[in-house]
Amino acid sequence: MKNITIFISAIFILFSVNTSAQWQSLGEPGFSEGTAFYTYIACNNDGKAYVAYSDGSDGYKATVMKFEEDTWATVGAVGFTDMMAEYTSIAFDNANKPYIVYREEGISESFISVRKFNGVAWEYVGSPAFSSGSASYCNITFDDEDNPYVAFTDCGIGCKARVMKYNGTDWEDVGVAGFSDGQATYISFAFNHLGVPFISYLDEGNGSRATVKSFNGSEWENVGNPGFSAGYAYYASLAFNSLGYPFVAFTDYGNDHKATVMKYNGTNWETVGNAGFSGGDAEYTSLVIDEYDIPYVAFQDEFNDDKASVMTYNGANWVNVGAPGFSLGHSSFTHLTLNNEGNLYIVFRDSGNDNKATAMQFELTTKTITNNPQQAILVYPNPAKNMVYIQTKANYSIQIINSLGQIILCTHSSKSNSIDLSGMEQGMYYLKFYNEKETILKKLNIE
């Protein structure tokens, strides 16, 4: 390969969680009419935020509201379900129609149902109450072909995990009904960008530890070892990096009920940073990962008076996003999402506002910038072969991270560096530059 002697001033991404930035209310705090349970926030394809919840103003039936023109407005009728609704979860099809799954409380058993908003009212999708028995911990999402899937605990089949999809007429099983080894609770379910469905849950068949399975087209198979957490894994929450590998956040009873995040590296599960990184008990853990593979975890923070906190991993440590304990009062049912601009939205039941639903936002100072003489990081050549050269305007710690998220090399910059790449496999890597002020990610291709 020819020596490249010119600088490549590629566009790069500056990521920084500004410690002076704070969480701001998204609309009116306590925007629900009455008390709210099972709060769940999601954004449609246009980035508009919707919240589903069990609405204490109308017999704890389901209500959905959307944020539009700086206010929260009801989608359809308030309390549109026939009975009390629990475990509400919402998702959107390609036409931006919202779908909701929930457990509807019955006299003797509580089955799950799915409805969609047709522009006027919430109508059933397939048969109502289609679980075999009482159900809980339900989630809804869509595959690449716009088919809705639901995952839930079905106590009609031993309280095991079950996944079903809508075939255009009714709901059918995906794989065997009740495929978990034992009872499954705290279910989280999602597709990665490759279109593969994954499910995580507290697995009573494996010591009430965390288990993740994926569907291979015919059956559900373990992703790594089942029961991989150190102890009981409550409030499991599933997300994926850009390669499609799963991460799971949970309340870790093996580490004093604190928050832990683990990721699958292609072979085994490993901890992201320290296990049990929260200051105290962490409940209602909710995980998202942004387009730069940066994870964020929201939780009810016992160390900060049970208020809401969000933390992110900066490549070395878990740090707070904004102030810890930023809610006005105790939070519960915390749920986190990203909008289409990459900023964080959170919703929770807010004791500081009469136990109503409150949503807040945090604008991450993530932006695309060009080669600014005051801020430039020059990496050349890129693609590189045996050696890469780096020039910076500030001092940084540097990590080279492979496509599995594994740290291959750690070093420090002194504004002018060279790094020996001999011995590294060909492929795409990340260069992570970080100091106490910011983290910067750049892609490096090794030939």
C-alpha positions as CSV (number, residue, x, y, z in Angstrom):
1,M,0.0,0.0,0.0
2,K,1.3,3.5,-0.8
3,N,2.3,5.8,2.0
4,I,-0.4,8.4,2.6
5,T,1.1,11.7,3.6
6,I,-2.0,13.9,3.5
7,F,-4.3,14.4,6.5
8,I,-7.8,12.9,6.2
9,S,-10.1,15.4,7.8
10,A,-13.2,13.2,8.0
11,I,-16.3,14.4,9.7
12,F,-16.5,13.1,13.2
13,I,-19.0,12.9,16.0
14,L,-18.5,14.8,19.2
15,F,-20.3,13.2,22.1
16,S,-20.5,15.0,25.4
17,V,-22.8,14.7,28.3
18,N,-22.5,18.3,29.6
19,T,-22.5,18.2,33.4
20,S,-24.2,21.6,33.4
21,A,-27.2,20.4,31.3
22,Q,-30.2,19.2,33.2
23,W,-33.4,17.2,32.7
24,Q,-36.3,19.3,31.6
25,S,-40.0,18.6,31.8
26,L,-41.6,17.4,28.6
27,G,-44.8,19.3,28.8
28,E,-46.6,19.8,32.0
29,P,-45.3,17.7,35.0
30,G,-48.0,15.3,36.2
31,F,-49.8,15.5,32.8
32,S,-52.1,12.5,33.4
33,E,-55.6,13.2,34.7
34,G,-55.2,10.9,37.6
35,T,-52.6,8.6,39.2
36,A,-50.6,6.5,36.7
37,F,-49.2,3.0,36.8
38,Y,-47.2,1.0,34.2
39,T,-46.0,4.1,32.4
40,Y,-44.4,3.4,29.1
41,I,-43.0,5.9,26.6
42,A,-42.2,5.3,22.9
43,C,-41.7,7.5,19.8
44,N,-43.4,7.0,16.5
45,N,-41.5,7.0,13.2
46,D,-41.7,10.8,13.2
47,G,-40.2,11.1,16.6
48,K,-43.4,12.1,18.4
49,A,-43.6,10.8,22.0
50,Y,-46.5,8.7,23.1
51,V,-47.2,7.4,26.7
52,A,-49.4,4.5,27.6
53,Y,-50.4,3.9,31.2
54,S,-53.0,2.5,33.6
55,D,-55.2,5.5,34.4
56,G,-56.4,6.0,37.9
57,S,-58.8,8.7,36.8
58,D,-60.9,6.1,35.0
59,G,-60.8,2.8,36.9
60,Y,-57.2,2.1,36.0
61,K,-58.1,1.4,32.4
62,A,-55.6,2.1,29.7
63,T,-55.1,5.6,28.4
64,V,-52.6,6.7,25.7
65,M,-51.4,10.3,25.3
66,K,-49.1,11.9,22.8
67,F,-46.9,15.0,23.0
68,E,-47.7,17.5,20.3
69,E,-47.3,21.3,20.0
70,D,-45.8,21.4,23.5
71,T,-48.7,19.7,25.2
72,W,-50.0,16.2,26.0
73,A,-53.2,15.2,24.3
74,T,-55.3,12.0,24.7
75,V,-55.2,9.6,21.8
76,G,-58.8,8.4,21.4
77,A,-60.9,8.0,24.6
78,V,-59.6,8.2,28.1
79,G,-59.7,4.7,29.7
80,F,-60.6,2.9,26.5
81,T,-60.2,-0.7,27.8
82,D,-63.2,-2.6,29.1
83,M,-61.5,-3.3,32.5
84,M,-58.4,-2.4,34.5
85,A,-55.3,-2.6,32.3
86,E,-51.8,-3.5,33.5
87,Y,-48.4,-4.1,31.9
88,T,-49.1,-1.6,29.2
89,S,-46.6,-1.4,26.2
90,I,-46.9,0.5,23.0
91,A,-45.4,0.3,19.5
92,F,-46.0,1.6,16.0
93,D,-46.4,0.1,12.6
94,N,-44.9,1.5,9.4
95,A,-48.0,3.7,8.9
96,N,-47.5,5.2,12.4
97,K,-50.5,3.6,13.9
98,P,-50.1,3.0,17.6
99,Y,-50.7,-0.5,19.0
100,I,-51.0,-1.3,22.7
101,V,-50.7,-4.6,24.5
102,Y,-51.9,-5.0,28.1
103,R,-53.3,-7.4,30.7
104,E,-56.9,-6.8,31.2
105,E,-58.1,-7.7,34.7
106,G,-60.9,-10.2,34.8
107,I,-63.0,-11.6,37.6
108,S,-61.0,-14.8,37.9
109,E,-58.2,-14.5,35.3
110,S,-56.4,-11.7,33.5
111,F,-55.7,-12.3,29.8
112,I,-53.8,-10.1,27.4
113,S,-55.2,-8.2,24.5
114,V,-53.9,-6.0,21.7
115,R,-55.6,-2.9,20.3
116,K,-54.7,-0.4,17.6
117,F,-55.8,3.2,17.1
118,N,-57.7,3.5,13.8
119,G,-57.8,7.3,13.8
120,V,-61.1,7.4,15.8
121,A,-61.1,4.6,18.4
122,W,-59.0,1.8,19.8
123,E,-60.0,-1.5,18.1
124,Y,-59.0,-5.1,18.9
125,V,-56.3,-6.7,16.8
126,G,-57.3,-10.3,16.5
127,S,-59.2,-12.0,19.3
128,P,-59.3,-10.2,22.6
129,A,-58.0,-12.1,25.7
130,F,-55.9,-14.5,23.6
131,S,-53.5,-15.8,26.2
132,S,-54.1,-19.3,27.6
133,G,-54.5,-18.0,31.1
134,S,-53.6,-15.1,33.3
135,A,-50.7,-13.2,31.7
136,S,-48.2,-10.5,32.7
137,Y,-45.0,-8.7,31.7
138,C,-46.2,-8.2,28.1
139,N,-44.3,-6.4,25.4
140,I,-45.2,-5.5,21.8
141,T,-43.0,-4.7,18.8
142,F,-42.9,-5.2,15.0
143,D,-40.8,-7.2,12.6
144,D,-39.3,-6.0,9.4
145,E,-42.4,-7.0,7.5
146,D,-44.6,-4.9,9.8
147,N,-46.1,-7.8,11.7
148,P,-46.9,-7.2,15.4
149,Y,-45.3,-9.6,17.9
150,V,-46.1,-9.9,21.6
151,A,-44.1,-11.6,24.4
152,F,-45.5,-12.3,27.8
153,T,-45.7,-14.6,30.8
154,D,-48.6,-17.0,30.3
155,C,-49.8,-18.7,33.5
156,G,-52.1,-20.9,31.4
157,I,-48.9,-22.8,30.5
158,G,-47.0,-22.8,33.8
159,C,-46.2,-19.0,33.8
160,K,-43.6,-19.6,31.1
161,A,-42.4,-17.3,28.4
162,R,-44.5,-17.1,25.2
163,V,-44.1,-15.2,22.0
164,M,-47.0,-14.8,19.5
165,K,-47.4,-12.9,16.2
166,Y,-50.5,-11.6,14.4
167,N,-50.9,-13.3,11.0
168,G,-53.5,-10.9,9.7
169,T,-56.4,-12.8,11.2
170,D,-55.4,-14.0,14.6
171,W,-52.5,-14.6,17.0
172,E,-50.2,-17.6,16.5
173,D,-47.2,-18.9,18.4
174,V,-43.7,-18.2,17.4
175,G,-41.9,-21.5,18.3
176,V,-43.2,-23.6,21.2
177,A,-45.6,-22.0,23.6
178,G,-43.9,-21.8,27.0
179,F,-40.4,-22.3,25.8
180,S,-38.6,-21.1,29.0
181,D,-37.2,-23.8,31.4
182,G,-39.3,-22.5,34.3
183,Q,-41.4,-19.6,35.1
184,A,-40.4,-16.4,33.3
185,T,-41.0,-12.9,34.7
186,Y,-39.7,-9.4,34.0
187,I,-39.8,-10.1,30.2
188,S,-38.2,-7.7,27.7
189,F,-38.5,-8.4,24.0
190,A,-37.2,-6.7,20.8
191,F,-35.8,-7.3,17.3
192,N,-32.2,-6.3,16.5
193,H,-31.5,-4.5,13.3
194,L,-30.8,-7.8,11.5
195,G,-34.4,-8.8,12.2
196,V,-33.7,-11.4,14.8
197,P,-36.1,-11.5,17.8
198,F,-34.6,-11.7,21.3
199,I,-36.2,-12.2,24.7
200,S,-34.7,-11.6,28.1
201,Y,-36.3,-12.6,31.4
202,L,-35.8,-13.6,35.0
203,D,-35.5,-17.4,34.6
204,E,-36.9,-19.4,37.6
205,G,-35.7,-22.5,35.8
206,N,-32.1,-21.2,36.2
207,G,-32.0,-19.8,39.7
208,S,-34.1,-16.7,38.9
209,R,-31.1,-15.3,37.1
210,A,-31.1,-13.6,33.7
211,T,-31.5,-15.6,30.5
212,V,-31.7,-14.4,26.9
213,K,-32.9,-16.4,24.0
214,S,-33.2,-15.7,20.3
215,F,-35.4,-17.3,17.7
216,N,-33.5,-19.1,14.9
217,G,-36.5,-19.6,12.6
218,S,-37.7,-22.8,14.2
219,E,-37.0,-22.7,17.9
220,W,-35.9,-20.5,20.8
221,E,-32.2,-21.0,21.7
222,N,-30.0,-19.7,24.5
223,V,-27.8,-16.8,23.8
224,G,-24.7,-17.7,25.8
225,N,-25.3,-19.5,29.1
226,P,-28.8,-19.5,30.6
227,G,-28.9,-17.9,34.0
228,F,-25.8,-15.8,33.4
229,S,-26.3,-13.1,36.1
230,A,-24.6,-13.3,39.5
231,G,-27.9,-13.4,41.3
232,Y,-31.6,-12.8,40.8
233,A,-32.2,-10.4,37.9
234,Y,-35.3,-8.2,38.3
235,Y,-36.6,-5.6,35.9
236,A,-34.6,-6.9,32.9
237,S,-34.4,-4.5,30.0
238,L,-33.0,-5.5,26.6
239,A,-31.3,-3.4,23.9
240,F,-28.7,-3.9,21.1
241,N,-25.5,-2.3,19.8
242,S,-25.0,-1.5,16.1
243,L,-23.7,-5.1,15.5
244,G,-27.0,-6.6,16.8
245,Y,-25.5,-8.0,20.0
246,P,-27.8,-7.9,23.0
247,F,-27.2,-5.9,26.2
248,V,-29.3,-6.4,29.3
249,A,-29.8,-4.1,32.3
250,F,-31.3,-5.4,35.5
251,T,-31.6,-5.0,39.3
252,D,-28.8,-7.3,40.4
253,Y,-29.5,-9.3,43.5
254,G,-26.0,-10.7,43.3
255,N,-24.7,-7.1,43.8
256,D,-26.8,-5.6,46.6
257,H,-29.8,-5.0,44.4
258,K,-27.9,-2.4,42.4
259,A,-27.9,-1.8,38.7
260,T,-25.8,-4.0,36.4
261,V,-25.5,-4.1,32.6
262,M,-24.2,-7.1,30.8
263,K,-23.5,-7.6,27.1
264,Y,-23.0,-10.6,24.9
265,N,-19.7,-10.6,23.1
266,G,-20.5,-13.4,20.6
267,T,-19.5,-16.2,23.0
268,N,-20.2,-15.2,26.6
269,W,-21.9,-12.6,28.7
270,E,-19.6,-10.0,30.2
271,T,-20.2,-7.0,32.5
272,V,-20.2,-3.5,31.1
273,G,-18.1,-1.5,33.5
274,N,-18.6,-2.4,37.2
275,A,-21.3,-4.7,38.3
276,G,-23.7,-3.0,40.7
277,F,-22.7,0.5,39.6
278,S,-25.6,2.4,41.1
279,G,-25.2,4.0,44.5
280,G,-27.9,1.9,46.1
281,D,-30.9,-0.2,45.2
282,A,-32.0,0.3,41.5
283,E,-35.5,-0.7,40.5
284,Y,-37.5,-0.3,37.3
285,T,-34.3,-0.4,35.2
286,S,-34.8,0.7,31.6
287,L,-32.0,0.4,29.0
288,V,-31.4,2.1,25.6
289,I,-28.4,2.2,23.3
290,D,-27.9,5.1,20.9
291,E,-26.5,5.0,17.4
292,Y,-23.0,5.4,18.7
293,D,-23.3,2.3,20.8
294,I,-23.5,4.3,24.1
295,P,-25.8,2.7,26.7
296,Y,-28.0,4.6,29.0
297,V,-29.9,3.2,32.0
298,A,-32.8,4.8,33.9
299,F,-33.9,3.6,37.3
300,Q,-35.6,4.4,40.6
301,D,-32.6,5.4,42.6
302,E,-32.7,4.4,46.3
303,F,-29.4,6.2,46.9
304,N,-31.2,9.5,45.9
305,D,-34.5,9.1,47.8
306,D,-36.0,6.8,45.2
307,K,-36.1,9.6,42.6
308,A,-35.3,9.0,38.9
309,S,-31.7,8.8,37.8
310,V,-30.1,8.0,34.4
311,M,-26.5,6.8,34.0
312,T,-24.3,6.2,30.9
313,Y,-21.1,4.3,30.4
314,N,-18.3,6.5,29.1
315,G,-15.9,3.7,28.2
316,A,-14.3,3.6,31.7
317,N,-17.1,4.3,34.3
318,W,-20.8,4.7,34.7
319,V,-21.6,8.4,35.2
320,N,-24.7,10.4,35.7
321,V,-26.6,12.0,32.9
322,G,-27.5,15.3,34.4
323,A,-28.2,15.5,38.1
324,P,-28.9,12.2,39.9
325,G,-32.3,12.0,41.5
326,F,-33.7,14.6,39.1
327,S,-37.4,13.9,39.6
328,L,-39.4,16.0,42.0
329,G,-40.5,13.1,44.1
330,H,-40.2,9.3,44.3
331,S,-40.3,7.7,40.9
332,S,-41.6,4.3,39.8
333,F,-42.4,2.6,36.5
334,T,-39.5,4.5,35.0
335,H,-39.2,3.9,31.2
336,L,-36.6,5.4,28.9
337,T,-36.5,5.9,25.1
338,L,-34.6,7.9,22.5
339,N,-36.3,10.2,20.0
340,N,-35.3,10.4,16.4
341,E,-32.7,13.1,17.1
342,G,-31.0,10.9,19.6
343,N,-32.2,12.7,22.7
344,L,-33.4,11.0,25.8
345,Y,-37.1,10.8,27.0
346,I,-38.2,9.3,30.3
347,V,-41.6,8.8,31.8
348,F,-42.4,7.7,35.4
349,R,-45.1,7.7,38.1
350,D,-44.2,10.9,40.0
351,S,-45.0,11.1,43.7
352,G,-44.0,14.8,43.5
353,N,-46.9,15.4,41.3
354,D,-49.7,13.4,43.0
355,N,-48.5,10.1,41.5
356,K,-49.4,11.2,38.0
357,A,-47.3,10.6,34.9
358,T,-44.4,12.9,34.3
359,A,-42.2,12.9,31.2
360,M,-38.8,14.6,31.0
361,Q,-36.2,15.1,28.3
362,F,-32.4,15.4,28.2
363,E,-30.8,16.9,25.1
364,L,-27.5,15.2,24.6
365,T,-24.9,17.5,23.2
366,T,-24.2,15.2,20.3
367,K,-23.5,16.9,17.0
368,T,-21.7,16.4,13.8
369,I,-18.9,18.8,13.2
370,T,-16.2,19.2,10.6
371,N,-12.5,19.6,11.0
372,N,-12.5,22.7,13.3
373,P,-8.9,24.0,14.0
374,Q,-9.8,24.5,17.7
375,Q,-11.3,21.0,18.1
376,A,-9.7,18.8,15.4
377,I,-8.7,15.2,16.0
378,L,-6.7,14.1,12.9
379,V,-6.4,10.3,12.3
380,Y,-4.4,9.3,9.3
381,P,-4.1,7.3,7.2
382,N,-7.6,5.8,7.4
383,P,-7.9,3.1,6.2
384,A,-4.6,2.1,8.0
385,K,-2.4,-0.9,7.8
386,N,0.5,-1.1,10.2
387,M,0.5,2.3,11.8
388,V,-1.9,5.1,12.5
389,Y,-1.0,8.7,13.4
390,I,-3.1,10.9,15.7
391,Q,-3.0,14.7,16.3
392,T,-5.3,16.4,18.8
393,K,-5.8,19.8,20.3
394,A,-6.2,18.4,23.8
395,N,-5.1,15.4,25.9
396,Y,-7.2,12.3,25.8
397,S,-7.2,8.7,26.9
398,I,-7.6,6.5,23.8
399,Q,-9.2,3.1,23.4
400,I,-9.3,1.0,20.3
401,I,-12.5,-1.1,20.4
402,N,-13.3,-3.9,18.0
403,S,-16.6,-4.8,16.4
404,L,-17.7,-6.9,19.4
405,G,-17.2,-3.9,21.7
406,Q,-14.0,-5.4,23.2
407,I,-11.3,-3.0,24.2
408,I,-8.2,-4.0,22.3
409,L,-5.8,-1.3,23.3
410,C,-5.6,1.6,25.8
411,T,-3.2,4.5,25.6
412,H,-3.0,8.3,26.2
413,S,-2.5,11.1,23.7
414,S,0.0,13.9,24.1
415,K,-1.4,15.9,21.1
416,S,0.8,13.9,18.7
417,N,0.8,10.1,18.7
418,S,1.4,7.0,16.6
419,I,-0.1,3.7,17.4
420,D,1.3,0.4,16.1
421,L,-1.5,-1.7,14.5
422,S,0.6,-4.7,13.5
423,G,-1.0,-7.9,14.6
424,M,-4.5,-6.5,14.6
425,E,-7.0,-8.2,12.4
426,Q,-8.5,-6.4,9.4
427,G,-11.9,-4.8,9.9
428,M,-13.7,-1.8,11.3
429,Y,-12.8,-0.5,14.8
430,Y,-13.7,2.5,16.9
431,L,-11.2,5.0,18.3
432,K,-12.6,6.4,21.5
433,F,-11.0,9.6,22.8
434,Y,-12.2,10.7,26.3
435,N,-11.3,13.0,29.1
436,E,-13.2,14.6,32.0
437,K,-15.0,16.9,29.5
438,E,-16.1,14.8,26.6
439,T,-16.0,11.5,24.7
440,I,-15.3,11.4,20.9
441,L,-15.8,8.4,18.7
442,K,-14.1,7.9,15.3
443,K,-14.2,4.9,13.1
444,L,-10.9,3.3,12.0
445,N,-10.7,0.8,9.2
446,I,-7.7,-1.5,9.4
447,E,-6.6,-3.2,6.1
